[in-house]
Amino acid sequence: MRCHLLDGEFIDKDLPFDEILKVTKGKWEQFRDMRISDIVSILDELGRELVIDPAYRSLDGVSYLSMWLRRSNLERMLRMEYGDSGVLDGFVRSENIMLRAQPRGVACHWVANNVTTLGAFSMFLSILSKNASLVKASTVNKDHLLAILKKLNSISLEQNGKTIAGSTIVKAVAVVTFEGKDRSLSTIFSQAADCKVIWGGAESVSAISALPMKGSCEVIVFGPKYSLAVMGKDFSTAPNLAKRLGPFVKDVMLFDQMACSSPQVLFVEKGERPLGDIAKELKEAFSESRTITLANMPEDLCANVINVRGTYLLDTGKGILASKDLAWTIMMDDIDGFPDPVHGRCLFLREVDDLSTICDHITSNVQAIELLFDDPAKKLRFSEIATMAGADRIVSPGGSHDFGLPWDGMKVLSRMVRWVTSR
């Protein structure tokens, strides 16, 4: 097993797993004694440092990550998940009992390749539940995660007359890589977990979930999900539509639509404005977007985009608008249901007479629905129906990728601790 971080040291060498586990568990004892308020202070400072340090400004997703790490956001999530975050530090009276949130122990993370920042977010979940972390990183997110940890390792603060250090947190984290198809290494990694955190597609989730593990292990799965957007006719007829579509377009362009939170299709409620006109407004919004520059997409993704463009260009029953390069593609058709994702900033555009027909296709596989509505009451009615059908999150334009808790229908931090009582 290749180890890249152990005991606060950034290394790159093969080590026995037993050694990695023993060292990390030993350092975890010091980390779990930190007060949660001190941990929040360290993470808040990390967020500040990431945007101040010129060496980190170009790091993928660093602007959003720094905002996510703000004290106000962290404390909001802690309140939502734990009620009184003091339960992480000791017993707190709740009704007629004393309640405590004890960390489960070692959280083992399997991090998918599709989004660079996943490794960091997964690790922060462990930190905010006071668990040790063994992170099986991927080629896509390893360097990003290690860079964040190096910055965290350098932070120290004076708090209430004492020094608190980010290095105490980092020593309770180990970062490793190994071949997922190696059954032996995968098994010992799984058996070490008191909590398994799995990010990935259906095949990998199934394989990792089936690995031998402790009977008491908590398994948290962030599996494959589908996201979409819905536009009400009131929104489509409003002036300056292209400008108003800017935040939505940003969500389509981020991560090349490879994230589960990426909108793949925009359903438009039929109104006074023809679908073709709305497509032109989308074209303008895509053309004006400065959020993302055209990246070097993998060859297979480029081929998928080219193939779907050819299909829509040759079919007289379909419509297409596209950039001269592969920066974005808008595809129009009248097919019922949810289209299979193409990715690579390829957005399907479909018109519906009745918004309720969209909900007929929603299942628990739907993560985020971005609602472009101007009527708050209409938005609330649709939200009720869509979430009853299975959707996890209803978001406003530009909010599809905001990693807040709950996520995927779960209060994640609450599952990463053991709720214990004393009477």
C-alpha positions in Angstrom: 0.0 0.0 0.0 1.5 3.4 -1.0 1.3 5.9 1.8 1.4 9.7 1.1 0.7 11.1 4.5 1.4 9.5 7.9 1.9 11.1 11.4 1.9 14.5 9.8 4.7 13.6 7.5 4.2 13.9 3.7 5.9 10.9 2.2 5.6 8.7 -0.8 6.6 5.1 0.0 5.1 1.6 0.4 4.3 0.8 4.0 2.5 -2.2 5.7 -1.1 -1.4 6.4 -0.8 -2.4 10.1 1.8 0.3 10.6 -0.3 2.9 8.9 -3.4 2.0 11.0 -1.4 1.8 14.3 0.2 5.2 13.9 -3.0 6.9 12.8 -5.1 5.4 15.7 -2.4 6.5 18.2 -2.5 10.1 17.0 -6.3 10.1 16.9 -6.4 10.1 20.7 -4.9 13.6 20.9 -7.1 14.9 18.1 -10.4 13.7 19.7 -9.5 15.5 22.9 -9.7 18.8 21.0 -12.7 20.9 21.7 -15.0 21.3 18.7 -14.8 25.1 19.0 -11.0 24.9 18.6 -11.4 22.6 15.6 -13.8 25.1 14.0 -11.4 27.9 14.7 -8.6 26.0 12.9 -10.8 25.2 9.9 -12.0 28.8 9.7 -8.4 29.9 9.6 -7.6 27.3 7.0 -10.3 28.8 4.7 -8.8 32.2 5.1 -5.3 31.0 4.4 -6.3 29.2 1.2 -7.4 32.4 -0.4 -4.7 34.6 1.0 -1.8 32.4 -0.1 -1.0 33.0 -3.8 0.2 29.4 -4.1 -3.3 28.1 -3.4 -5.5 30.5 -5.3 -5.4 28.5 -8.5 -6.2 25.2 -6.7 -9.4 23.7 -8.1 -12.5 24.7 -6.1 -10.5 26.7 -3.5 -12.8 29.7 -3.5 -15.8 27.6 -2.7 -13.9 25.5 -0.2 -12.8 28.6 1.6 -16.4 29.8 1.9 -17.5 26.4 3.1 -14.9 26.5 5.8 -16.1 29.8 7.2 -17.0 29.7 10.9 -20.6 30.7 10.3 -21.1 27.8 7.8 -19.4 25.2 10.0 -21.4 26.2 13.1 -24.6 26.2 11.1 -23.9 22.6 10.0 -23.0 21.5 13.5 -26.2 22.9 14.9 -28.2 21.2 12.2 -26.5 17.8 12.7 -25.9 17.7 16.4 -28.2 20.3 17.9 -25.8 21.3 20.6 -22.3 20.7 19.2 -21.1 20.4 22.8 -22.1 16.8 22.7 -18.8 16.2 20.9 -16.9 17.4 23.9 -18.8 15.7 26.7 -22.2 14.7 28.1 -25.0 17.4 27.6 -28.4 17.3 29.3 -31.2 16.6 26.8 -34.7 16.1 28.1 -34.3 13.6 31.0 -31.0 12.1 30.0 -27.3 13.0 29.5 -26.4 12.7 25.8 -23.0 12.4 24.2 -21.8 12.0 20.6 -18.8 9.7 20.7 -16.7 9.4 17.5 -16.9 6.0 15.9 -13.2 5.7 15.6 -11.5 5.1 12.2 -13.3 6.4 9.1 -12.1 4.8 5.9 -12.8 6.8 2.8 -13.1 5.5 -0.8 -13.0 8.7 -3.0 -14.3 8.7 -6.6 -12.4 10.2 -9.5 -15.1 12.5 -10.9 -14.6 15.6 -8.7 -11.3 16.9 -7.5 -12.6 18.3 -4.2 -14.3 15.1 -3.0 -11.3 13.9 -1.0 -11.1 17.2 1.0 -14.9 17.3 1.7 -14.9 13.6 2.8 -12.0 14.2 5.2 -13.7 17.3 6.7 -16.7 15.2 7.5 -14.4 13.0 9.7 -12.8 16.1 11.3 -16.2 17.5 12.2 -17.1 14.2 13.9 -13.7 13.8 15.5 -12.9 10.5 13.7 -9.5 9.5 12.5 -9.3 9.2 8.7 -7.8 6.7 6.3 -8.3 8.1 2.8 -7.9 6.0 -0.2 -7.3 8.8 -2.7 -7.5 8.7 -6.4 -5.2 10.0 -9.1 -7.6 12.9 -9.7 -7.9 14.1 -6.1 -4.7 12.9 -4.3 -2.6 16.0 -5.0 -5.5 18.4 -4.2 -6.1 16.7 -0.8 -2.5 16.6 0.1 -2.1 20.3 -0.7 -5.0 21.2 1.6 -3.5 19.1 4.3 -0.1 20.7 4.0 -1.7 24.1 4.5 -3.8 22.8 7.5 -0.6 21.3 9.0 1.0 24.8 9.0 -1.7 26.6 11.0 -1.5 27.4 14.7 -3.6 29.8 16.8 -3.7 31.2 20.2 -7.1 30.3 21.7 -8.0 31.1 25.4 -4.4 31.3 26.5 -3.3 28.1 24.7 -1.9 27.1 21.3 -4.0 25.0 19.1 -2.5 23.5 16.0 -3.7 22.1 12.7 -1.0 19.5 12.9 -2.9 17.8 15.7 -5.7 17.2 13.2 -3.4 16.2 10.3 -1.7 13.5 12.4 -5.1 11.8 12.7 -5.3 11.5 8.9 -3.5 9.1 6.6 -3.6 9.2 2.8 -3.0 6.0 0.8 -3.4 4.7 -2.7 -3.7 1.1 -3.9 -5.3 -0.8 -6.7 -9.0 -1.2 -6.0 -8.9 -4.6 -7.8 -6.5 -5.8 -5.1 -8.9 -7.9 -3.1 -6.4 -8.4 -0.2 -5.6 -4.7 0.4 -9.3 -3.7 -0.1 -10.3 -6.2 2.5 -7.9 -5.2 5.2 -8.7 -1.5 4.5 -12.4 -2.3 4.9 -11.9 -4.4 8.0 -10.1 -1.5 9.7 -13.1 0.8 9.4 -15.5 1.8 12.2 -17.2 3.9 9.5 -16.9 3.4 5.7 -17.5 6.5 3.5 -17.9 5.5 -0.1 -18.1 7.8 -3.1 -18.5 6.2 -6.5 -20.6 4.7 -9.3 -22.9 1.8 -8.9 -20.3 -0.9 -9.6 -17.7 0.4 -7.2 -20.3 1.1 -4.5 -21.6 -2.4 -4.8 -18.1 -4.0 -4.6 -16.8 -1.8 -1.7 -20.0 -2.3 0.3 -19.7 -6.1 -0.1 -16.1 -6.2 1.4 -15.8 -7.9 4.8 -16.1 -5.4 7.6 -16.8 -5.1 11.3 -20.3 -6.0 12.3 -20.6 -2.5 14.0 -19.3 -0.6 11.1 -21.5 2.3 9.8 -21.6 2.4 6.0 -22.3 5.8 4.4 -22.7 5.7 0.6 -22.6 8.6 -1.8 -23.6 6.6 -4.9 -24.6 7.5 -8.4 -27.2 10.3 -8.6 -28.9 12.3 -11.3 -29.6 16.1 -11.2 -31.8 18.3 -13.4 -33.4 21.7 -13.6 -36.9 23.0 -14.2 -38.0 26.4 -15.5 -41.4 27.8 -14.8 -43.1 29.8 -17.6 -43.1 32.9 -15.3 -39.3 32.8 -15.3 -38.9 32.1 -19.0 -40.9 35.2 -20.0 -39.1 37.6 -17.6 -36.7 40.2 -19.2 -32.9 39.7 -19.3 -33.4 36.0 -19.4 -29.8 35.3 -20.6 -28.3 37.2 -17.7 -30.6 35.5 -15.2 -29.6 32.1 -16.6 -25.9 32.8 -15.8 -25.8 31.1 -12.3 -27.6 28.0 -13.8 -25.1 27.8 -16.7 -22.3 28.0 -14.2 -23.6 24.8 -12.6 -23.8 23.0 -16.0 -20.2 24.0 -16.8 -18.5 23.1 -13.6 -16.8 19.7 -13.4 -17.7 19.0 -17.0 -21.0 17.8 -15.7 -19.3 14.7 -14.1 -20.6 15.5 -10.6 -23.8 13.9 -9.4 -25.0 17.5 -8.7 -24.5 18.6 -12.3 -27.8 19.4 -14.1 -28.1 17.2 -17.2 -31.5 18.4 -18.5 -33.6 21.6 -18.3 -37.3 21.1 -18.5 -39.3 24.2 -19.5 -42.9 24.7 -18.7 -44.8 25.5 -21.9 -45.8 29.2 -22.0 -45.8 32.1 -24.3 -42.2 31.9 -25.3 -41.1 29.2 -27.9 -38.5 26.7 -26.8 -36.3 27.8 -29.6 -36.1 31.4 -28.2 -35.2 30.0 -24.8 -32.5 28.0 -26.4 -31.0 31.2 -27.9 -31.1 32.8 -24.5 -29.2 29.8 -23.1 -26.7 30.1 -26.0 -26.0 33.7 -25.0 -25.6 32.7 -21.4 -23.1 30.0 -22.2 -21.2 32.3 -24.6 -21.0 35.0 -21.9 -19.9 32.6 -19.1 -16.5 33.3 -17.8 -16.8 30.8 -14.9 -14.9 28.0 -16.7 -12.4 28.0 -19.5 -12.3 25.1 -21.9 -10.3 22.3 -20.3 -8.6 19.4 -21.9 -11.4 16.8 -21.8 -10.6 13.1 -22.0 -10.7 11.6 -25.5 -13.6 9.4 -24.8 -15.7 12.3 -23.4 -14.8 14.4 -26.5 -15.9 11.5 -28.7 -19.2 11.2 -26.8 -19.9 14.9 -27.3 -19.1 14.7 -31.0 -21.3 11.7 -31.5 -24.3 13.2 -29.8 -23.9 16.4 -31.8 -23.9 14.4 -35.0 -27.0 12.5 -34.0 -28.9 15.7 -33.3 -27.7 17.5 -36.4 -28.8 14.6 -38.6 -32.3 14.2 -37.0 -34.8 16.7 -38.4 -37.0 16.1 -35.4 -34.4 17.5 -33.1 -32.6 20.8 -32.6 -29.1 21.7 -31.5 -27.1 24.8 -30.7 -23.4 24.4 -30.0 -20.1 26.3 -29.6 -17.5 26.0 -32.4 -15.3 24.1 -30.0 -16.5 21.6 -27.4 -17.2 24.2 -24.7 -21.0 23.6 -24.6 -23.9 22.0 -26.4 -27.7 22.5 -26.2 -29.9 19.7 -27.5 -33.6 20.0 -28.0 -36.1 17.1 -28.4 -39.6 16.0 -27.4 -38.6 12.7 -25.8 -40.4 11.8 -22.5 -38.4 11.2 -19.3 -34.9 11.8 -18.2 -32.1 11.5 -20.9 -28.9 9.6 -20.1 -26.1 12.0 -19.3 -23.6 12.8 -22.1 -21.4 15.0 -19.8 -18.9 17.5 -21.3 -21.3 20.4 -20.8 -24.1 18.9 -22.9 -27.5 20.1 -21.8 -30.7 18.6 -22.9 -33.6 21.1 -23.3 -37.2 19.8 -23.2 -40.6 21.4 -23.0 -43.5 20.0 -20.9 -47.1 21.0 -20.8 -47.5 20.1 -17.1 -44.8 20.2 -14.5 -46.3 17.3 -12.6 -45.3 15.0 -15.5 -41.6 15.6 -14.5 -42.3 14.2 -11.0 -43.6 11.0 -12.6 -40.0 10.2 -13.5 -38.4 11.2 -10.2 -37.0 8.5 -8.0 -34.6 8.3 -5.0 -31.8 8.4 -7.7 -32.4 12.1 -8.1 -30.1 14.3 -6.1 -30.6 18.0 -6.9 -33.3 19.8 -8.8 -32.5 23.4 -9.7 -35.7 25.4 -9.8 -35.9 28.5 -12.0 -39.2 29.8 -10.6 -40.3 33.4 -9.7 -43.4 32.3 -7.8 -42.4 31.2 -4.2 -45.7 29.4 -3.7 -45.3 27.5 -7.0 -41.7 26.5 -6.0 -42.9 25.2 -2.6 -45.7 23.1 -4.2 -43.3 21.6 -6.7 -40.7 21.0 -4.0 -43.2 19.1 -1.9 -44.2 16.8 -4.8 -40.6 16.3 -6.1 -39.1 15.4 -2.7 -42.0 13.1 -1.9 -41.2 11.3 -5.2 -37.5 10.9 -4.1 -35.4 14.0 -4.8 -32.9 14.9 -2.1 -32.4 18.7 -2.7 -34.3 21.5 -4.2 -31.9 24.4 -5.0 -32.0 27.9 -6.5 -30.0 28.8 -9.7 -26.3 28.5 -9.0 -26.8 26.3 -5.9 -26.6 22.8 -7.3 -23.0 22.1 -6.2 -23.2 23.8 -2.8 -22.0 21.0 -0.5 -24.2 21.5 2.6 -25.6 19.1 5.1 -27.9 17.2 4.8 -26.5 15.6 1.6 -28.1 12.8 -0.4 -30.9 12.8 2.1 -28.7 12.1 5.0 -27.5 13.9 8.1 -24.0 12.6 7.6 -22.2 13.9 10.7 -24.9 12.4 12.9 -24.2 9.0 11.4 -20.4 9.3 11.9 -20.8 9.3 15.7 -22.3 6.9 18.3 -25.1 8.5 20.3 -24.5 7.4 23.9 -26.5 8.2 27.0 -26.0 8.4 30.8 -28.9 8.4 33.2 
